Structure formats: C-alpha cells, structure tokens
C-alpha cells in the first residue's frame, strides 16, 4: 500500500508542477504573422494590454457609443487564424497541457472538434490567446456588455455568430468578428439582408468574402441565445469546473497518498 501512496504523491506533485509552470506562460501564440491570418494586416490590431485599456468605458460615454467601440476593439484583438490549416497545437487552438491539463486531454482523446480546437468561454483566456472565430469574438463581446449592464443576446445564423444589443428600446446588431455595427435587429436584416453590404464595404471587407458570410447567413434561420451559458451550456460549465479541478485533483491525490503512506507506517 505504501507504494500506491508514493505513486499518488508523485502524480500530485507532477500535476502541481505543470500548473505552476503554466502560471509563467502566455497563451498568445508565438510567431504568429500575417501569412497565418485570414485578413492579413487587418486581423491583429491590438495586443492584450491595449485591448483591456480600450475596453474601459470612458467618462459619460453612452451605451451605444461604448457598444460600438467595444465591438471594434474585440475585432482588433481576436485574430482569424486559418482555423483548420495548421496543427491544433501550433497556435494554441488545442489548450496547452500547462494551461489546463483536463482541457488538453479532452482535446487529445475525446475526438470532439470543439475541444481539439477550443473556443474559450472565459473572456480573460479569450483575450490572452487572441485567436478565434466569430463565436469566440461574440462570446467575449456579450460578456463584456453584460458587465457594462447593456442588455444583449448572442445571435446565430448559418455560418456566423453575432451579438444583438438593446439600447433605449432600439436594436443594434454587433459583429465583433469584423468590427461592424448594424443599426437594426437580426430579424430586420433577415428580411432585408442586402442592407448590410454597405456597412461591410465601409469596414473594408469587399473582396475577402467577409460580407458574403453574413449576407448568406442572414438568409437562413436566426436563433437567439441568452448569453454564453445558454449558448454553450455544457462546455461553459465544464470549462469553469476544469479550472478548479486542475488544482483540486492534485491536492486531493496528495492528501490520499499522504494518508496511505502514514497508515502503512
């Protein structure tokens, strides 16, 4: 039995060492440059520190102006790596083992694409890594709007995710993937999708396919989600629990191992 106790203690110490090493690491991918990004130089405008400074609400800034500025800030931070073109570990699409060994194992053995190339629910982790897709950007924006007390819902259409905010009984459709703010609801544009074109052209998305993704999507089904917990319920809570478990598990193993060793003596 004493051997079992020592094995548990060794496993516990190893996992704690991995966690402590992870505290010294940065999730932002190394060697990321324009050739890896879908929209080149337009795709990474803000580093993490600049983003958090930009996300601070200005004195006397109204809800609509803040929502628009925040939408553009999210677009400037979350870069579009060609999602399936590179190995998942190259740009931390799969959560690194030193960041969260449970999420890493889920990405390694589950066979579930959402874990192999992970989308963080945590705003802090999403900003730190700084790469993602429309869902990453929209989950980040939705939670920051929640913190600011601005009513919003996540909106999904075929092939794309956005956020719809309600401000003074008026709707704004926010696309943090491209940094575009539309002055009506998703359902309004569902009936008149061609009305979005001028907004995306003005943002510089003319020949790169950005506008077509939204245009085609708005012609399909529009679904609303009441925040991130509703949008990705199981994964949302699994992520939160996993960041507690990666510390609780080795502590528990160490206590059990220590008890076994003591008892064996």
LOLUM-601903 format. One record per residue: x, y, z of N, C-alpha, C in turn; residue in one letter. Coordinates in steps of 0.001 Angstrom, whole numbers. Example, Ala and Ser with C-alpha at 12.3 -4.5 7.8 and 13.67 -1.06 7.14 Angstrom:
2
PT_13190_-5690_7800_12300_-4500_7800_13200_-3300_7800_A
PT_12850_-2250_7080_13670_-1060_7140_12900_30_7870_S
This chain:
265
PT_819_-1219_0_0_0_0_851_1267_0_X
PT_2025_1187_669_2876_2368_755_3307_2828_-648_X
PT_3559_1862_-1533_3966_2194_-2902_2860_2973_-3614_X
PT_1621_2533_-3418_482_3238_-4016_434_4678_-3517_X
PT_661_4854_-2245_659_6195_-1668_1719_7086_-2283_X
PT_2939_6521_-2458_4015_7307_-3055_3711_7644_-4520_X
PT_3100_6703_-5230_2726_6960_-6633_1738_8114_-6716_X
PT_738_8107_-5828_-252_9190_-5824_402_10531_-5509_X
PT_1355_10515_-4571_2047_11753_-4225_2874_12256_-5404_X
PT_3543_11344_-6106_4342_11738_-7278_3454_12328_-8367_X
PT_2295_11687_-8613_1352_12215_-9614_882_13606_-9199_X
PT_543_13759_-7916_54_15049_-7419_1096_16140_-7593_X
PT_2332_15841_-7226_3406_16833_-7344_3648_17179_-8814_X
PT_3582_16171_-9680_3784_16403_-11117_2711_17329_-11675_X
PT_1465_17081_-11317_378_17924_-11811_484_19346_-11265_X
PT_835_19475_-10016_1013_20814_-9446_2169_21541_-10123_X
PT_3220_20801_-10470_4355_21411_-11165_3931_21921_-12535_X
PT_3113_21132_-13248_2585_21556_-14547_1760_22832_-14383_X
PT_912_22870_-13365_81_24053_-13127_926_25289_-12824_X
PT_1910_25117_-11978_2755_26254_-11600_3561_26755_-12793_X
PT_4023_25826_-13621_4716_26233_-14840_3775_27026_-15734_X
PT_2527_26587_-15826_1541_27275_-16655_1306_28713_-16227_X
PT_1450_28988_-14939_1273_30359_-14452_2327_31300_-15008_X
PT_3431_30753_-15473_4511_31580_-16024_4400_31745_-17541_X
PT_3419_31072_-18157_3311_31059_-19607_2198_31973_-20111_X
PT_2301_32357_-21368_1310_33213_-22015_619_32417_-23111_X
PT_-714_32473_-23137_-1487_31723_-24131_-1349_32287_-25542_X
PT_-901_33523_-25671_-799_34109_-27002_216_33338_-27837_X
PT_-171_32882_-29030_732_32064_-29846_2000_32813_-30230_X
PT_3071_32078_-30281_4345_32638_-30721_4428_32589_-32257_X
PT_5184_33501_-32813_5482_33503_-34257_4228_33593_-35133_X
PT_3208_34266_-34648_2003_34476_-35443_2194_35718_-36307_X
PT_2029_35580_-37622_2197_36726_-38505_1135_36733_-39591_X
PT_1209_37689_-40493_153_37921_-41472_-150_36709_-42344_X
PT_850_35919_-42650_623_34779_-43541_-254_33708_-42898_X
PT_-360_33738_-41570_-1194_32774_-40871_-2625_33263_-40708_X
PT_-2872_34540_-41006_-4147_35169_-40706_-4993_35373_-41954_X
PT_-6264_35184_-41795_-7162_35244_-42937_-7225_36632_-43553_X
PT_-7209_37655_-42732_-7344_39019_-43228_-6056_39827_-43096_X
PT_-4935_39134_-42986_-3638_39788_-43017_-3469_40884_-41984_X
PT_-3018_42031_-42421_-2669_43130_-41509_-3887_43703_-40797_X
PT_-5099_43475_-41311_-6312_43976_-40653_-6716_43102_-39468_X
PT_-6043_41962_-39306_-6542_40940_-38404_-6030_41037_-36982_X
PT_-4929_41696_-36745_-4397_41802_-35393_-3962_43237_-35167_X
PT_-4858_44032_-34564_-4610_45462_-34393_-4250_45831_-32960_X
PT_-4639_44994_-32001_-4420_45322_-30596_-3748_44153_-29882_X
PT_-2759_44462_-29038_-2263_43415_-28151_-3198_43343_-26939_X
PT_-2956_42377_-26068_-3887_42142_-24963_-4004_43352_-24035_X
PT_-2877_43964_-23698_-2909_45123_-22798_-3659_46285_-23431_X
PT_-3406_46527_-24714_-4102_47611_-25412_-5601_47343_-25475_X
PT_-5965_46080_-25643_-7390_45751_-25677_-8058_46086_-24346_X
PT_-7452_45648_-23247_-8098_45890_-21953_-8192_47381_-21652_X
PT_-7216_48153_-22074_-7304_49606_-21910_-8436_50176_-22762_X
PT_-8575_49658_-23987_-9632_50128_-24887_-11013_49725_-24384_X
PT_-11086_48652_-23619_-12387_48160_-23145_-12929_48951_-21961_X
PT_-12112_49824_-21396_-12570_50632_-20262_-13526_51713_-20759_X
PT_-14656_51798_-20128_-15661_52773_-20551_-15212_54194_-20217_X
PT_-15369_55078_-21181_-14966_56467_-20984_-15998_57231_-20170_X
PT_-15547_58296_-19557_-16440_59127_-18762_-17573_59691_-19614_X
PT_-18798_59464_-19179_-20011_59964_-19831_-20255_59340_-21224_X
PT_-19594_58243_-21511_-19818_57560_-22790_-21158_56828_-22737_X
PT_-22020_57066_-23723_-23333_56411_-23700_-23218_54950_-24135_X
PT_-24307_54200_-23916_-24295_52764_-24183_-24010_52455_-25649_X
PT_-24624_53196_-26553_-24466_52913_-27980_-23025_53149_-28436_X
PT_-22439_54243_-27991_-21049_54542_-28383_-20087_53524_-27786_X
PT_-20338_53146_-26546_-19465_52161_-25906_-19580_50808_-26593_X
PT_-20801_50383_-26912_-21006_49099_-27590_-20301_49078_-28940_X
PT_-20359_50184_-29670_-19697_50242_-30969_-18175_50191_-30811_X
PT_-17647_50934_-29864_-16197_50954_-29668_-15700_49590_-29194_X
PT_-16482_48940_-28327_-16105_47630_-27813_-16150_46576_-28923_X
PT_-17129_46681_-29804_-17227_45760_-30940_-15976_45841_-31803_X
PT_-15516_47040_-32069_-14319_47221_-32901_-13060_46785_-32160_X
PT_-13048_46968_-30850_-11883_46541_-30064_-11764_45015_-30068_X
PT_-12879_44319_-29914_-12850_42856_-29954_-12348_42373_-31306_X
PT_-12848_42994_-32371_-12388_42631_-33716_-10893_42880_-33875_X
PT_-10385_43893_-33203_-8971_44210_-33301_-8079_43307_-32487_X
PT_-8664_42545_-31570_-7863_41643_-30738_-7961_40179_-31177_X
PT_-9163_39709_-31518_-9349_38295_-31868_-9023_38095_-33340_X
PT_-7876_37479_-33598_-7386_37322_-34965_-7890_36024_-35584_X
PT_-8058_36054_-36912_-8564_34900_-37655_-7421_34033_-38173_X
PT_-6909_33131_-37353_-6006_32114_-37869_-6805_31237_-38830_X
PT_-6193_30812_-39939_-6863_29850_-40823_-7116_28589_-39991_X
PT_-8322_28439_-39500_-8651_27586_-38359_-8246_26121_-38530_X
PT_-8473_25552_-39709_-8172_24144_-39879_-6911_23873_-40658_X
PT_-6142_24899_-40976_-4998_24736_-41861_-3732_24296_-41132_X
PT_-3630_24636_-39852_-2410_24364_-39105_-2674_23324_-38018_X
PT_-1640_22617_-37559_-1812_21675_-36447_-2411_22397_-35239_X
PT_-3308_21751_-34510_-4011_22454_-33418_-3124_22968_-32302_X
PT_-1925_22380_-32149_-1024_22846_-31091_-173_24036_-31517_X
PT_-118_24326_-32818_807_25352_-33296_462_26739_-32770_X
PT_-831_27047_-32736_-1260_28366_-32273_-2194_28266_-31065_X
PT_-1984_27204_-30270_-2750_27000_-29031_-4253_26900_-29268_X
PT_-4630_26394_-30451_-6054_26102_-30655_-6478_24980_-29720_X
PT_-5630_23938_-29616_-5834_22978_-28537_-5225_23581_-27277_X
PT_-5959_23565_-26190_-5471_24156_-24940_-4200_23437_-24519_X
PT_-3108_24160_-24292_-1841_23515_-23904_-1965_22787_-22569_X
PT_-1164_21733_-22392_-1233_20947_-21167_-889_21802_-19953_X
PT_28_22771_-20110_411_23623_-18980_-659_24666_-18623_X
PT_-1594_24896_-19543_-2689_25830_-19257_-3804_25140_-18484_X
PT_-4202_23982_-18947_-5279_23232_-18290_-5188_21797_-18795_X
PT_-4611_20913_-17991_-4360_19552_-18479_-5648_18766_-18727_X
PT_-6749_19157_-18097_-8014_18469_-18354_-8581_18854_-19722_X
PT_-8534_20148_-20053_-8980_20578_-21377_-8037_20036_-22455_X
PT_-6759_19955_-22125_-5794_19387_-23075_-6129_17925_-23365_X
PT_-6391_17138_-22337_-6724_15730_-22522_-8036_15573_-23283_X
PT_-8996_16446_-23005_-10264_16394_-23736_-10031_16643_-25226_X
PT_-9121_17564_-25539_-8800_17845_-26932_-7991_16749_-27585_X
PT_-7258_15988_-26763_-6371_14954_-27291_-7096_13642_-27538_X
PT_-8046_13275_-26664_-8619_11918_-26738_-10121_11876_-26984_X
PT_-10817_12992_-26829_-12284_12927_-26928_-12784_12766_-28357_X
PT_-12008_13259_-29332_-12478_13251_-30708_-13526_14309_-30992_X
PT_-13763_15203_-30042_-14757_16269_-30209_-14053_17497_-30779_X
PT_-14443_17959_-31974_-13734_19083_-32610_-13673_20329_-31741_X
PT_-14729_20576_-30949_-14769_21786_-30123_-13702_21771_-29029_X
PT_-13174_20591_-28706_-12086_20515_-27732_-10734_20433_-28423_X
PT_-10686_19834_-29598_-9424_19767_-30326_-8963_21166_-30732_X
PT_-9920_21983_-31163_-9643_23385_-31477_-10624_24202_-30636_X
PT_-10136_24659_-29499_-11008_25102_-28416_-11414_26568_-28534_X
PT_-12649_26850_-28119_-13166_28219_-28054_-13415_28554_-26582_X
PT_-12647_29487_-26042_-12760_29821_-24621_-14049_30587_-24323_X
PT_-14731_30158_-23272_-15848_30936_-22744_-15331_32079_-21877_X
PT_-14217_31862_-21200_-13640_32879_-20316_-13160_34081_-21112_X
PT_-13642_35283_-20813_-13155_36477_-21507_-11650_36680_-21337_X
PT_-11138_36430_-20142_-9717_36628_-19878_-8869_35715_-20753_X
PT_-9255_34449_-20847_-8495_33497_-21650_-8639_33791_-23139_X
PT_-9825_34192_-23563_-10035_34519_-24977_-9149_35683_-25405_X
PT_-9058_36705_-24563_-8229_37870_-24884_-6752_37502_-24821_X
PT_-6372_36706_-23830_-4970_36332_-23690_-4483_35569_-24917_X
PT_-5264_34605_-25383_-4845_33840_-26562_-4923_34698_-27819_X
PT_-6038_35413_-27999_-6124_36380_-29088_-6362_35810_-30465_X
PT_-6727_34548_-30576_-7102_33975_-31862_-8441_33265_-31695_X
PT_-9216_33235_-32770_-10506_32573_-32682_-11359_32825_-33904_X
PT_-12621_32500_-33766_-13601_32678_-34826_-14713_33592_-34328_X
PT_-15774_33688_-35111_-16876_34587_-34766_-17499_34242_-33419_X
PT_-17549_32941_-33091_-18114_32553_-31806_-17289_33049_-30641_X
PT_-15947_32973_-30759_-15064_33486_-29708_-15288_34978_-29496_X
PT_-15311_35722_-30602_-15479_37175_-30528_-16832_37543_-29938_X
PT_-17876_36825_-30331_-19229_37155_-29862_-19415_36802_-28389_X
PT_-18846_35673_-27948_-18938_35336_-26526_-18201_36375_-25681_X
PT_-17046_36804_-26140_-16287_37834_-25431_-17081_39126_-25351_X
PT_-17596_39587_-26483_-18351_40839_-26504_-19587_40756_-25620_X
PT_-20325_39661_-25709_-21551_39520_-24925_-21275_39651_-23433_X
PT_-20210_39021_-22960_-19919_39075_-21531_-19430_40457_-21088_X
PT_-18699_41137_-21944_-18267_42495_-21600_-19449_43462_-21587_X
PT_-20400_43255_-22484_-21621_44067_-22461_-22434_43770_-21207_X
PT_-22490_42500_-20808_-23173_42142_-19562_-22569_42904_-18390_X
PT_-21229_42935_-18341_-20543_43632_-17246_-20874_45116_-17240_X
PT_-21133_45674_-18423_-21462_47100_-18537_-22946_47359_-18338_X
PT_-23729_46308_-18101_-25170_46468_-17893_-25951_46734_-19165_X
PT_-25389_46342_-20308_-26056_46550_-21596_-26730_45247_-22015_X
PT_-28043_45276_-22145_-28807_44087_-22493_-28415_43579_-23880_X
PT_-28175_42272_-23970_-27766_41712_-25260_-28085_40235_-25342_X
PT_-28104_39728_-26558_-28245_38299_-26824_-27249_37894_-27911_X
PT_-26771_36671_-27807_-25955_36114_-28879_-26888_35649_-29989_X
PT_-26516_35943_-31227_-27336_35596_-32390_-26541_34667_-33295_X
PT_-27153_33550_-33665_-26505_32654_-34625_-27327_32597_-35912_X
PT_-26594_32621_-37015_-27144_32392_-38335_-26249_31346_-38993_X
PT_-26677_30678_-40031_-25813_29664_-40638_-24428_30222_-40993_X
PT_-23403_29659_-40369_-22031_30041_-40684_-21488_31240_-39945_X
PT_-22268_31835_-39021_-21771_33045_-38370_-22466_33268_-37031_X
PT_-21775_34019_-36148_-22303_34364_-34823_-22102_35853_-34596_X
PT_-23133_36519_-34061_-23063_37944_-33756_-23734_38209_-32415_X
PT_-23854_39464_-32063_-24493_39869_-30809_-25506_40962_-31117_X
PT_-26693_40845_-30531_-27701_41894_-30689_-27913_42592_-29347_X
PT_-27674_43877_-29310_-27832_44668_-28096_-29114_45488_-28162_X
PT_-29755_45671_-27019_-30946_46517_-26910_-30587_47739_-26077_X
PT_-30648_48901_-26708_-30260_50152_-26054_-31361_51175_-26273_X
PT_-31965_51622_-25180_-33075_52586_-25265_-34163_52093_-26212_X
PT_-34508_50815_-26063_-35566_50161_-26847_-35237_50059_-28340_X
PT_-34008_50319_-28704_-33590_50156_-30092_-32558_49036_-30193_X
PT_-32525_48378_-31349_-31651_47241_-31556_-30403_47627_-32350_X
PT_-29283_47075_-31935_-28043_47167_-32689_-27533_45752_-32910_X
PT_-27218_45419_-34137_-26631_44120_-34436_-25124_44309_-34536_X
PT_-24393_43713_-33619_-22959_43920_-33484_-22208_42700_-34015_X
PT_-21283_42940_-34915_-20476_41852_-35462_-19023_42041_-35030_X
PT_-18651_41491_-33852_-17283_41681_-33349_-16249_40869_-34117_X
PT_-16703_39981_-34985_-15775_39235_-35821_-15125_40162_-36845_X
PT_-15899_41130_-37347_-15415_42058_-38369_-15389_43508_-37895_X
PT_-15872_43759_-36674_-15879_45128_-36159_-16931_46006_-36811_X
PT_-18068_45414_-37159_-19125_46139_-37865_-20350_46271_-36963_X
PT_-20956_47459_-36942_-22166_47725_-36164_-23299_48031_-37132_X
PT_-24383_47265_-37028_-25551_47428_-37895_-26699_48018_-37090_X
PT_-27417_48958_-37683_-28370_49768_-36925_-29799_49222_-36876_X
PT_-29921_47894_-36940_-31228_47267_-36783_-31030_45874_-36201_X
PT_-32133_45168_-35985_-32060_43837_-35395_-31684_42784_-36434_X
PT_-31327_41608_-35951_-31011_40495_-36846_-32234_40101_-37662_X
PT_-33406_40141_-37065_-34623_39763_-37793_-34946_40790_-38873_X
PT_-34633_42051_-38636_-34854_43074_-39655_-33957_42797_-40863_X
PT_-32691_42472_-40592_-31772_42180_-41692_-32041_40816_-42323_X
PT_-32670_39939_-41581_-33096_38659_-42157_-34074_38895_-43306_X
PT_-34888_39923_-43158_-35855_40259_-44213_-35225_41115_-45311_X
PT_-34168_41852_-44956_-33509_42732_-45929_-31987_42558_-45851_X
PT_-31496_41361_-46138_-30056_41095_-45946_-29140_41966_-46787_X
PT_-29630_42414_-47928_-28771_43231_-48797_-28398_44564_-48159_X
PT_-29133_44965_-47116_-28862_46233_-46459_-27554_46229_-45656_X
PT_-26994_45055_-45426_-25745_45002_-44642_-24523_45350_-45487_X
PT_-24633_45243_-46797_-23462_45290_-47665_-22663_46573_-47485_X
PT_-23349_47705_-47430_-22634_48975_-47329_-21816_49073_-46049_X
PT_-22290_48467_-44959_-21574_48514_-43689_-20259_47743_-43778_X
PT_-20298_46574_-44405_-19093_45747_-44513_-18121_46321_-45534_X
PT_-18646_46883_-46576_-17774_47548_-47547_-17055_48725_-46891_X
PT_-17788_49477_-46082_-17186_50629_-45397_-16087_50189_-44437_X
PT_-16214_48951_-43891_-15207_48424_-42978_-14043_47780_-43717_X
PT_-14126_47749_-45043_-13022_47227_-45845_-13139_45781_-46245_X
PT_-14283_45139_-45957_-14471_43734_-46319_-15229_43661_-47641_X
PT_-14487_43763_-48725_-15095_43820_-50052_-14827_42542_-50834_X
PT_-13563_42205_-50997_-13196_41082_-51857_-12679_39869_-51091_X
PT_-12759_39910_-49770_-12184_38817_-48998_-13223_37823_-48494_X
PT_-14482_38000_-48896_-15514_37051_-48523_-16223_37348_-47218_X
PT_-15757_38339_-46454_-16386_38628_-45171_-17848_38971_-45283_X
PT_-18185_39832_-46230_-19571_40254_-46374_-20449_39098_-46828_X
PT_-19930_38198_-47628_-20744_37101_-48142_-21139_36113_-47049_X
PT_-20263_35932_-46073_-20578_35039_-44956_-21838_35524_-44238_X
PT_-21878_36812_-43954_-23013_37373_-43215_-24242_37461_-44110_X
PT_-24048_37870_-45341_-25163_38010_-46278_-25873_36684_-46477_X
PT_-25114_35633_-46716_-25721_34315_-46920_-26347_33793_-45628_X
PT_-25674_34044_-44492_-26191_33558_-43223_-27510_34183_-42833_X
PT_-27653_35481_-43098_-28889_36175_-42726_-30095_35710_-43543_X
PT_-29831_35038_-44623_-30939_34492_-45419_-31481_33201_-44815_X
PT_-30742_32645_-43862_-31163_31402_-43208_-31829_31661_-41869_X
PT_-31860_30631_-41041_-32514_30726_-39731_-31724_31626_-38784_X
PT_-32460_32412_-38006_-31870_33289_-36991_-32261_32748_-35620_X
PT_-31269_32472_-34776_-31535_31970_-33441_-30921_32894_-32399_X
PT_-31607_33022_-31259_-31158_33887_-30176_-30788_33046_-28948_X
PT_-29733_33507_-28254_-29242_32811_-27064_-29035_33840_-25956_X
PT_-29503_33503_-24755_-29412_34428_-23623_-28067_34302_-22912_X
PT_-27054_34742_-23591_-25722_34754_-23002_-24932_33491_-23283_X
PT_-23685_33494_-22809_-22750_32404_-23112_-23177_31103_-22455_X
PT_-23688_31159_-21226_-24110_29937_-20535_-25240_29240_-21280_X
PT_-26076_29980_-21941_-27152_29409_-22756_-26611_28924_-24095_X
PT_-25656_29635_-24635_-25120_29346_-25973_-24317_28040_-25990_X
PT_-23442_27853_-25002_-22616_26632_-24940_-22695_26041_-23532_X
PT_-23878_25687_-23096_-24150_25370_-21694_-23174_24366_-21097_X
PT_-23078_23165_-21673_-22256_22116_-21067_-20783_22498_-21046_X
PT_-20297_23026_-22169_-18883_23387_-22244_-18565_24580_-21338_X
PT_-19517_25487_-21197_-19341_26656_-20341_-19061_26220_-18906_X
PT_-19886_25299_-18385_-19712_24860_-17006_-18538_23900_-16869_X
PT_-18278_23097_-17894_-17129_22199_-17847_-15836_23002_-17771_X
PT_-15753_24082_-18549_-14553_24915_-18510_-14349_25506_-17124_X
PT_-15402_26058_-16537_-15283_26653_-15205_-14840_25612_-14175_X
PT_-15475_24434_-14211_-15134_23388_-13245_-13717_22865_-13466_X
PT_-13301_22815_-14734_-11972_22265_-15027_-10867_23113_-14420_X
PT_-11053_24444_-14388_-10018_25310_-13832_-9950_25211_-12307_X
PT_-11024_24732_-11686_-10978_24416_-10254_-10366_23035_-10047_X
PT_-10769_22094_-10923_-10358_20709_-10759_-8858_20499_-10971_X
PT_-8243_21301_-11849_-6812_21074_-12106_-5970_21349_-10852_X
PT_-6520_22111_-9908_-5828_22325_-8633_-6359_21380_-7555_X
PT_-7667_21163_-7541_-8268_20313_-6506_-7831_18865_-6653_X
PT_-7692_18381_-7900_-7338_16982_-8121_-5956_16633_-7546_X
PT_-4898_17383_-7864_-3597_17016_-7276_-3557_17184_-5764_X
PT_-4254_18182_-5246_-4292_18339_-3783_-4963_17127_-3155_X
PT_-6074_16691_-3769_-6765_15504_-3256_-5904_14256_-3343_X
PT_-5199_14084_-4478_-4320_12925_-4633_-3185_12950_-3609_X
PT_-2646_14130_-3359_-1556_14243_-2377_-2055_13861_-985_X
PT_-3249_14339_-622_-3791_14019_711_-4049_12531_856_X
PT_-4611_11919_-194_-4875_10483_-141_-3562_9710_-49_X
PT_-2590_10103_-890_-1288_9434_-857_-610_9571_490_X
PT_-647_10768_1049_-30_11014_2354_-701_10162_3427_X
PT_-2022_10062_3372_-2761_9251_4350_-2377_7778_4227_X
PT_-2254_7294_2974_-1899_5893_2780_-497_5606_3306_X
PT_452_6491_3008_1822_6313_3477_1885_6317_4993_X
PT_1198_7271_5609_1189_7354_7078_601_6087_7691_X
PT_-480_5617_7098_-1153_4444_7654_-297_3188_7487_X
PT_410_3133_6327_1264_1974_6074_2412_1892_7062_X
PT_2868_3054_7545_3942_3058_8521_3476_2547_9872_X
